[in-house]
Amino acid sequence: MGDANKYRGCEPPDGGYGWVVVAAGFVVFFIAGGTFAVGGIFVVEFMEYFKQGAAQAAWIGALFGVNITSIGPLAGLMTTHFGSRPTVMFGGFLSTIGFVLSSFAPSLKFLYLSYGVCIGWGFGIAVIPTVVIISEYFRKRYAIANGITFTGAAIGTLVLPPIYNILIREYYWWGALLLAGGLSAQLMVCGALMRPLSLRMRGSQRNKHLQNKVRADDQNRTGVANVNEQVVSLLGRETDAHLQNDKKTYNTTSSGTWITDKSILDSSNFNLKRKIRQKLENFFSMIGITLFMEYPTFTIICIAQFLEGFGWNTAITLLVARAVSSGISKMDASLMLTVLGATSLLGRTCHGIIVDHGLISPIRLFGIAIAIGGVGMLLNPLTNIYGILVALAALLGLSSGTYQPLVPVSIRACIGEQHLSTGVGLDYFIMGIGYVAGPPFSGWLYDTMGDYKAAFFVAGATLLAGGILIILAPCLGSLCSRNADRQSNIHSEKFHNVV
């Protein structure tokens, strides 16, 4: 195992240098989230320059969004084995290379790899370890610290789009991409600031630790000596018994006679199966698959996150188009996204105070926030009044700003800090599948029905279902655990009866 787990035993300082790490994490989310928001601006420039249709150019943004989340399991694995600092720095390096290559792109297909894949993977690799290292520095104030970090994405969404518009006007899209690469390079600086917790103990704590270690070593040496004597005695008795009871079966055929030691064959087959099973278990444990079996509540949250990704991406993709189709001007419709971003910022900054003061559990607030967003989506097709649509957009922004930072907080509450990097990576991957599935399905509904009402009803229903599922996740997880224990006891009784 790498460096990441060395620091699990340290007591989180809940402050101090941890606030420097939070500031670095804020910048990571500012760059990644803000760049994600300006993707549409560059797509328009790519269409005009390469003279391609919207369908071909849209694949750049789609690949970019998918790869940010789909790289989650690999980012979690890298964080577990190498630590947060080098992983964030590698993500910054990869995204910077992607921006530089994109500025020299000879075709749209080249941008599929340089912008959609390389930059998407770079940002995805940088985000996961940022969430993990903050959990190492904070325990009591984790929700507040995590909320401040996620606020960077909301502020980046508000600040970077007009800046990139100016850069494109002054330096064209290729010059703007080079400057974006310089901004992305700051991720490496942020990663360098994310130093892991030190294991050094000071004063009496260190001396007490050394004394306990010496005492434990003495006890271990005494215990090992006693165990060695018992093992030698036991092996001697078992060897004598084996020599006396070892019976061989003689089989005779026309070709001759041979001796088969059934006990040796059975033992070798058993050892082979055990080794194969052990390797499979180690592989599944390494990529985090065992978390789904060990923590039913985590499994339920991941299922709900798929529903959340499906509904949320549909809302963001179709919110403006739905308003325009109801007769609202494009300018007024675009202001709805500004209102959504502002209320999202409010949710990201305020939810941590509620959670860290123990007023409500993070998982319950997580589910309630998603459910409220689902209700807002369900109400959207029922009115064409601009003021009400703006209020519903504000409700959706407050919902997303509250529940998105609570994803790692809730996962840590389910599976613990030790598995957080792997758990967050898997959760983001599953959520990304919903992100990919939502807009195409909603587009198909629009083509079939002729309006956006059905798409919003489906998206709202999936968000509401996901929220309810998360609210019930602790109860459902406990029920699943009790059923698993009951089945284990039944199998154990059957085994003893057979024996």
ABEGO torsion letter per residue (X at the ends): XBAAAAAAABBBAGEEAAAAAAAAAAAAAAAAAAAAAAAAAAAAAAAAAAGBBAAAAAAAAAAAAAAAAAAAAAAAAAAAAAEAAAAAAAAAAAAAAAAAAAAABABAAAAAAAAAAAAAAAAAAAAAAAAAAAAAABAAAAAAAAAAAAAAAAAAAAAAAAAAAAAAAAAEAAAAAAAAAAAAAAAAAAAAABBBBBABBBEAAAAAAAAAAAAAAAAAAAAAAAAAAAAAAAAAAAAAAAAAABBBBBBBBAAEBBBBBAAAAAAAAAAAAAAAAAAAAAAAAAAGAAAAAABAAAAAAAAAAAAAAAAAAAAAAAAAAAAAAAGBBAAAAAAAAAAAAAAAAAAAAAAAAAAAAGABBAAAAAAAAAAAAAAAAAAAAABABAAAAAAAAAAAAAAAAAAAAAAAAAAAAAAEAAAAAAAAAAAAAAAAAAAAAAAAAAAAAAAAAGBAAAAAAAAAAAAAAAAAAAAAAAAAAAAAAAAAAAAAAAAAAAAAAAX
